[in-house]
Amino acid sequence: MKNRVNRYAIFAERVHLMNGGAKSFRGSAPTEETAMELAKEIAKSKKAAFYSWLQILDILTGKFTEYSIGRGGMLVERGCR
């Protein structure tokens, strides 16, 4: 299945909006380590100029870690929920 979502889903956007949802989905990865690598790539991409936050969601547990995206694509952890 080509469009399968892996365990760790990544979301990024500029502001928190109720209507963001699926439109904020940027990709997924099978492991936490590969999710973090993908998150770093997203944060350093040209599109990241339009993002201020990024979240990595563990689909199995429902827990996520949220990051602010700083200058140069730096990810600064905001916390887990």
JOGINOR-V242567 format. One record per backbone hydrogen bond with DSSP energy under -1.0 kcal/mol. NH is the residue of the N-H (numbers start at 0). CO is the residue of the C=O. E is the energy in kcal/mol with one decimal. If there is no record, write none. Layout:
NH/CO/E, NH/CO/E
This chain:
7/28/-2.5, 8/56/-2.4, 9/26/-3.2, 10/54/-2.4, 11/23/-2.4, 12/52/-1.5, 19/16/-1.5, 22/19/-1.9, 23/20/-2.0, 24/21/-1.4, 25/9/-3.5, 26/9/-1.1, 28/7/-2.2, 34/30/-2.0, 35/31/-2.1, 36/32/-2.0, 37/33/-2.4, 38/34/-2.6, 39/35/-2.2, 40/36/-1.9, 41/37/-2.6, 42/38/-2.6, 43/39/-1.3, 44/41/-1.2, 48/45/-1.4, 49/46/-2.4, 50/47/-1.7, 51/12/-2.8, 52/12/-2.1, 53/66/-2.3, 54/10/-3.0, 55/64/-2.4, 56/8/-3.1, 57/62/-3.1, 58/6/-3.0, 61/57/-2.7, 64/55/-2.1, 65/78/-2.6, 66/53/-3.1, 67/75/-2.8, 68/51/-2.0, 69/73/-3.4, 72/69/-1.5, 75/67/-2.5, 77/65/-3.9, 78/65/-1.2, 80/63/-2.0
